[in-house]
């Protein structure tokens, strides 16, 4: 009997779930329509305020009060989000309207900070998507956004960091990174940090200076992310990268991004060290040899070619692979490259042949892609 | 004698009550958790709680192919439609005897190349390597001696350039955003070593540039029932198991793996037919034995569309193969059952798969036989049996429909009324008929196991139409 009751009970809950599904289906059907209506409503309200601003007046305090009340509901914030998409930020009236929106934004930041993670994350997304910092100084909002970094949701933390990056304040972003690493116990994925920093809208050199100043306070993960960010952003830090590479007390995980940096932005004072690392045949240090062999692609000269040919004979597959790629980029002919190898060095020969065949494929692909473009141009 | 039979039937009854309560509770819990998770995911999506496409990691997409001339072109074309920053396509031809290689060369301008391959996992020797750089991502075709799907995947892993690889069946296509979605768990958590995506039958769906532009239930009833079955199984166990890092299966049709972890664990096992499940269980074992922090995740909104068999004979072959694969994987890693070292994986996941997947056909057929026995000796309460069966059918049908609707609506597919009627009608048929046919097939799968354990069986493919 007990089993029957249980089955009936389960069945009842499942039927409720089915009913929920059907109701949800109906809700979805009408949800989009409701959002369009809400956006229309906000548009009408904003249009009348913009007209007042254009005629030299101020937006009504009742309008801001209404926005404060309504935008505290996420469904309305979604509709307002759509409206902001439509407004032209170059229009002086719109700029003024958004400047006057700042106190509302500040109140909303306080409201959404207390909300559950999904809504809090959406508010941060709203801030960075519309880059509201262009129109408002918003010191207090930035301070509030730092509190969003303590939320449990990764999306909320990433969105908050992104929003902070749009405000372009280097010391706040540095502070945010420190808080983020403490919150995540230094385990945050480097890729997330690097890519988020790349959305920084202020003076990147000022940010890099601030990050380098606080470099030792960051965890290894964040340090690597910062080095990658610098590599993608500016070529002005070769000296610092070389110093980091020469500092044996640093973790090797920091040496590799430094080597990559010096490969992307060739720096003559680093040449000797890179050559030495590429020639290093200590099996324990194969990663140094592999990364340096790749970095040497940007350097020219007899000594580079000799080091790369030597690396091509390494017992390590990755060293050979990178060395062959760099040799191929030196632009030497097939015969000239093969002539430098020992006759019995099958592995090096295979690798080099492969790279050269790849170059041929690339050239063919470029030609094939160029032909339709030429035909198109001729037709025009 | 009659007393003995009565006593035997009493024991059977007791066992089945426990068995059914266990199963009903599991299904109930998993469908409830699964549905609520799907709706939560939809809300997260609406409120932009997601990592945008400027976050990415490079991925190698590996497609093992054996006599896939009918589908390979469409599959590779669909891969070229993916909206993702950095990936490569690797097709491993596993000694095909049809025109798979010729078709690849013809349609994708593949050129033969002397490429050295670093063998970090043992696999059969390659016979030729082709590459094409004429498209937005590089395409590599490796031809090798026939060694089975696992061996082809191992070759793909050896050839791959990037730190993560995605395995994809040659009769499947990825939705345009599936790669972006399947890598998200990896971006969120560096401990993730594998991610499974959702596989949905594409029979009946119209796909254009990797997007489903029109979705209908398949015309063939057998395929329709598999739609319901796939939705239920992907909703039922995977989301629930994901909550405690307990998934021990990632479909071979669509899964993302951290290459270094797979290589360290020894790669795909070529001696098993269920190489997908075996690899995931092996990753659990490897990471736990080496005290490595790890997560194996499931993503419900990363979608791969696959062809399901439309003929009963093909379906039986497929399920026989799956059951043998399940048996091989579970036997190979039987030491994890109830072993505290493996936590909930050993206590819940393995136990569930053992009782409700591996043994279930035997238990179900045993149940039918004992019912017949009870009927023969007049020891059965027929009205109660009919009522019980009715409750079972309604319960299973409601769960299937819940899973089906939850799945359809959370990925924004619009259904036609005729499809809804089809789903409602067929969910009953699936529970009452197809399930028992497949139980019989799975039960018979291990008969002649030693003789047929490496025989895959040929399933007829249909040409996939993509615009």
Interface residues (C-beta under 8 A of the other chain):
Chain A: X3 X4 X6 X7 X8 X10 X11 X13 X14 X15 X17 X18 X21 X22 X24 X25 X28 X74 X78 X117 X118 X119 X121 X122 X125 X129 X153 X154 X155 X156 X158 X159 X187 X189 X191 X192 X195 X198 X199 X317 X347 X350 X351 X353 X354 X357 X358 X361 X362 X364 X365 X368 X369
Chain B: X17 X20 X21 X24 X25 X28 X31 X32 X35 X39 X43 X44 X46 X47 X48 X49 X50 X51 X54 X55 X56 X57 X109 X111 X113 X114 X115 X116 X118 X131 X132 X133 X134 X187 X188 X189 X190 X391 X394 X395 X398 X399 X401 X402 X405 X406 X409
